[in-house]
């Protein structure tokens, strides 16, 4: 049986757990989230996207041979 979860859902649950259980202040989490939005509009966004996709493929065991 295959279960599919969006990466944003997994990261959202992880962020909630960090704020709730590790005592990270909410404003710090908001600043980090805003940094992510600004980073997404820079020249490095495609590199981050590619690395994230590759990481997910490796975790899932679905990495394809790219030539």
Beta strands, then each sheet from edge to edge (+ up, - down):
end
